[in-house]
């Protein structure tokens, strides 16, 4: 390490702390319990300093002990120029696990910055499902770069998986599966596993197959190890056994894992034969991605927006829905303009209108969020939709009545206009009922049409509550106060 390098006491402090910990030497409680974010920021500063002075040894000392996910986080949080400098200095440290953990938005950039030999070595370490996951979001030249690095058998398996529809079980599965004939004993299975050199890094079941390679059950490794050698595998198979087709959607697969508490699940080809296996980590990733996608779509920022996106990409993802909101806002303005005479006569209406619209918008968002999440988890179905709609209508009516009393009192006592209080109260009840119903009926309607209920629900619900709120408030004021 260079004597006068600008690594600062930060790097020395981190290295000293790690050395003390590795030697089992106690550190001060305040040091051991430091906020993790502070440690991450100090580490990032030290990494930047090491890159600035081209100190590979210091960079190794900082990054080698980290988990692949932490390295990926660091790469995502620094700027593109800093990322390029770091990869040029430390490309030998990038392995398959790091490539798999990196966010899709910068993965292609990272792969292009690495020497082909490093990429080749990294992808050879991965299971086929991880390779497919990396390839899905790359353009064709980058895909070829990775495919060329694979052995012929692995390349064929990856290309077969890529031939399945996007977002299908065939894309999600890994080809490496541990199988055994259903008539084998535990002893035969153990001897087979001990002698095999190709086993996946992680697996949870031994899948039982018939002579035509059709799965008939599976046995957990725990049952294999705890049973006598003479026990038949078919006799200790799990009751939770289920299969999915390679063409099933990954959303359906994730639901099955979550619903039936599966750890792994065999995947069948078009002939019912074993094509691969999906493990719980991949299924949970799908659930996480679906949840994130719903949140982004509800906010109107696109379903693939990322904090790593540049300015232009971010603008492109957000401007369409802002334009839609502009159109709907003009619709609300049109409704208000129809009551300009009423507003001129009673100026207080202009100050009170936002209250009605805001309350309706918030109530609609509450109902909408619950409905979209319930549809995603399949807790809201045709069997209970009517009951849920009735419940939301009742909730809207009760909330509306509660706030109607409050706002009616404001109109009568504070503003000294009892009839205005009645108008406020009636408009509040109407708008909160409409908001509650819109929040549940709009996503239900979109779902029935085969559309993602999170895609445009927020815009529709907000428009309905604004238009109905303004119309009810100003219309009642026109009838009752003029």
N, C-alpha and C positions, 0 to 999 in steps of 0.2 A: 504494500500500500504506500502511496506517495506521502512523503513526510509533510509537505505543506499543502496538501489537497484541501479543497473547501468542503470536505465531508462534514465538518463541524462536530461539536460534541454530541450531536444527535445520533450519528452513526455509532460512535464509540460507546455511547450510553446503551444503545440497543444491543450491540455486540457483547458488552460487558454483562448486561442483564441475562442474555441468553447463555453465556459461559457460566455464570453463577448458578443458573437453574440446572444446566446440564451436569454440573459437579455436585448438585444437591445442597449447595450453600444457600442458606436462607437470605431473603431480601427483605427490606423494610416493608411493612404492611402497606404503607401508602404507595410504594412502587408497585407491588403485586396487584393492588386493586385499582390501578389507574384506569380511567375511562378508556374503553377499547377504541373509541373514535379518536381520542388523542394519540394513542399508540399508532393507529393507522395513518394519521396525518404526519406524525414524526417519521414513520417508515417511508412515506411517499417523498418527504423532503430529502431523506437520506438517499433514496433511489435516484431522485433527480440529480443530487450532488454527485453520486457515483457515475452516472451517465455523463455528466458534464466533463469530468476529468478522465473519462474512459477507463475507469477502474473496475475491471471485470471481477477481480477477487472480492472486492467489497460488495459488488452486485450479487455475486454468488452467495456470500454470507447472509445477505438480506433476503433473497428470494428462494433459495433452495429449501429452507425449512418450511415454507408456506404451503398450505393446501392449494390444489389447482384452482379451486373456486376463488381463493383470495388473490391469487396471481391474476386471474381473469378480471376480477373487480378492479385491481390496480390498473391494468391495461385499459379498461373502459373509462376510468376516471381522468386519465391524463390526456393531454391534447394530441392530435394526430402527429405533429412534428416530434413531440416527446416520445410518443409510441414508436415512431420509426427509428429514432436514435436508440431507444432501449432494445428493440428487436435486433438492430444491427450489431449491438454489443453483446447481447445475451441470447442470441438465437438458439444456441445449443441447449438452453434450459427449457425450451418449449417442447412439451410432449403431447401425446394424444389427449390426455385428460384435460390439459389447459385449453387445447383447441375445442374440445367438446363443451367446456364451461363458458367460453367467450360468447358474449351477446351476438346475435345474428347480425346486428347492424354494423359491426366492425370486423366480423370473422373473415370476410373476403379480403379486407384490407390487410389483416395480419398475415393471412396465408400468402398473399402476393409479396409481402415484405420479407418472407423467409426463403432461404435457399431451398431448392427442390429436394436436396438430400435430407434436410431437417424435416420437411413436410412428409416425405416418404417414410422416414423412420417413425414419425409421430402417428400417422394413420395406421401403420402396421400393428401398433399396440392395441388398437381399438376393436371392440366388438362390431359386428356388421351394422347393428342398429344405430350405433353412434356415428359410424361413417356415413350412413344414409342421412342422418340428421344434419350432419355438416354439409353434405352435398346439396340438399334440397334448396338451400338459400343462396347457392353460388351460381354464377353464370357458366356457360358451357366451357370456356377455356380453363377456368379454375377447377371445374369438375374433372376435366380430362387430366389436369395436373395431378389430382389425387388418385383417380382411377388407375393411371399409369404406374403409380407407386405401389399398387396392391399386387399380391400374387394372383395368378390366374384364377384359382378357385375362389378366393375372396372377391375378386372383381366380378366374377360371374354371379355370386350370391348377392352382391350389392346391386348390380344391374337388374337382377330379377326383382329385388325389393322396389327399386325405383320404377319398375314397370307397373306397379300397382297404383291405383288412384291416389292423388294427394290427400293427406289427412285420413288415410285408411289404416287398418290394422297391419296390412302388408308392409307399409312404410315404417310402422312403429316397432315391428318385431325384430328380434335378432335370430339369425339362422343357427347360431350355436345352441343346441339343446341337448340335454343329457337324457337318452332314451334307453329303455330296456324291454325285452319281451315280457309280456304279462305273466308268463309261466315261470319266470326266473325266481330263485330264492334270494333271500337277503344276502347270503354268503356269496352267491354268484355276482350279485350287484356290487358288493364291496370289493371283491377281487377285480372286477371290471374297472371300477372307479380308481383303484390304486394303480392299475396298470396303464390307464389312459394318460396321454401326454397333451391332449388337445382340449381339455376341459375349459369351460368359460371361467373367467376370473370370479364371477359370482353366479351362483344358481341355488335354487331353493327346493326344487323337486326333481325326482327321477320320473320321467313321463313313461307310462306303460303303453305299449303299442301291440296291435295284433299283426299277423303275418303280412297284411297289406299296408302296413305303416299307418294305420288309423288309430289315434289315441283312444284308449279305453279307461284311463284313470291316471292318477299320479300319486307318488309317495313322498312325503317330506323327508329330508335328510335326517331329522330327529328321529322319525320312526324307523328309518333304516338302521341307525346306530343303536337304537334301544331294543331292537327285536333280535331274536335268536337267528342264527345263520340258516336254520332249516325252514324258517317262516316264508311262505309264498308272498311275493310282492302284492299280488292282487288281493290278498287277505288283509293287508294293512293299508290299503289305498284310502285316500281322504274322501269324505263325503262332499266336500266343497268343489269337487271337480266340475269344471265347465270349460267349454271351448268357444272360440269366436272364428268367424270366417275372415280370410285375408282381405275381403272387400268391405267388411263392416267399417263404419266410421270410427275414428279414434275417440270421438265423443261418447259413442255407445260403449266402447271398450272401457273408457275411464269410469263410466257409470257402473258397469258390471263390477269392476274392481272395488269401487267404493261401496256399492250396495251389498256385495257378498263377502267383503273383507278378504279378497284374494291376495296372494303373494305373487303368483305367476299364473299364466293362462296359455295353453297351447293354441296355436293358430292353424287353421285348416285351409288347404288349397281348394280349387274348384271340384276336386274329386274326393274331398273328405280326408285326404292324407295330411300328415303333419308337415307343415311348411316352416314353422319356427315357433318361438315362444316370446311372450311379452311379460316383462317383469314389473313389479310394483313401482319402481322408481320412474320408469317411462310413463306409466299410467298417471302417476301423481303429477308429473310434469305437464301432462295434457290438461289435467284439472286446473293447475296453476295458470297455464296459458289461457284457458277458457275464461277464468275469472278475471285475469288482466285484460283480456280482449273486451269483455262486457263493460268493465269500468271505463276503458278508453272510448268505447262506442257511446256509452251513456253521456260522456262528457263532450262528444262530438269532435274528437281529435284523431280519428282513424284508429284502426285496429292493430297497427304495427308501429305506432309512434314510440320513439325511444329518446332517452335523455342524451344519447350520443349523436342524434340526428343533427345535421347542420341547419342553418337558417332557412335555406330554400326548401329543404325537405319538410321542415316543420311548418312553414307557411303553406305548402301544398296540401298537407294533411288537415290543416285547420280551416283554411279559407272556404271550402265548399259549404260546411255547415254554418259558418258565420254568414255566408250569403243567404242560406235558407232562413236563418234567424232574422236577417234583415227583411226578407219578404214577409215573414209572419208578423214582425213588428209593425210593418206597414199596414197589415190587415187590422191589427189592434188600433193603430192610429186612425184608420178609416172608420171604425166603429165609434171612436171618440168624436171624430169630426161630425158625425150625424147628430150629436147632442151639444153642439157649440152654443146654441141659444140657452140651454139649461145651465151650462157652465158659466156663461156670462151673467146669468141672473143670480146664481148662487155660487160665488167664488170658492167657498169652502169645499165644494165638491172636488175641485182640482187637487186640493191637498190630501183629501181622503181616498181618492181613487187608487193610488199606489198601495194602500193598506189592503184593500180587497184583492188586488191582483197578486201581491206578494204572498198573502196568506194562502190563496188558492194554489200558487206555484209551489210553495213549500209542501203543502198537503199532498199535491199530486206527485211530487218527487218522492215523498215517503212511501206512498202506495206503489209507485212505479218501481222503486228499488227492490221492495219486497217481492213484487210480482216477477220481475226479471230474474232475480236469484232463484225463486221457487221454480220457475220454468226451466232454468239451467240444471237444477238438481232433480227435476221431475217430481217435485212435491206438489206442483200445481198441474193438474191434468183435467181432462174432460169429466172425470168422475166427481171431482170436488170443486169445479170451477164455479158453479152456480152458488154453492154455499159460501165460497170466498167472496164472490161479488156482493152477495147479501151482507156479509160481514163488513166489507169496506163501505158499503152504502150506509150501514148503521153507524159505523165509526165516523164517517163524514158528517152525518146528521147530528150526532152527539157533540162532536168538536165544534161544528158550526153553531149549534145552540149555545154552547158555553161561551164562545167568543162573541156571539151575537148579543148576549146579555152585557158583556163587557163594553163592546163598541156602542151598543144602544145607549148605555149609561153615559158614555163619552159625548154622544151627540145630544142627549137630552140635558145633561147636567153641566158639562163643560162648555159646549157651544150654545146652550140655551135654545135648542131647536128640537123639541120632542119628536116631531115627525121625521126629522133627519136621522134621529136615533133609530126609529123604526125602519127607515130605508137601509141604514147601515146593517141592522140586525138581519133583515130579510136577505139582503145581498150576500152577507157572510154565510148564512145557512145554505143558500143556493149554490154559491161558488165552492164551498168545501165539499158538498155532496157531489157536485160535478167533478171536482178534482179527484176525489177518492175513486169514483167510478172510472174516470179517464185513466187514472194510474193503473187500474187492473184490466180494463177492457182494451186499451190500445195495445199493450204487449200481447194479450191473448189473441187479438185479431191478427196481428202481424205473424204470430206463431202459427195460426191456422192457415195463413196464406203461404207458409213455408219460408218466411223471412225471419231474419234474426231479430228477436224482440228488442234487443238492446240498440239496434242500428239507428232507429229514428224515433223511438218512443219519447225521448225527452223533448224533442222539438214539438211533436204533436200534442203532448200533454200540456206543455207550457202555453202553446197557442190557444188551446181550448179553454184553459183557466183564465187567460188574459181576456179573450174575446167575451166569454160568458160573464166574467166578473165585471168588466166595464159595461157590457150591455145591461146586465141585471141592475147594477148600481145606478147608472145614469137613466135607464128606462124607468125604474121605480121612482127615481127622483123627479123625472118629468111628469109622471102620472100623479104623484102624491104631493109634490111641493109647488108645482106651478098652477 
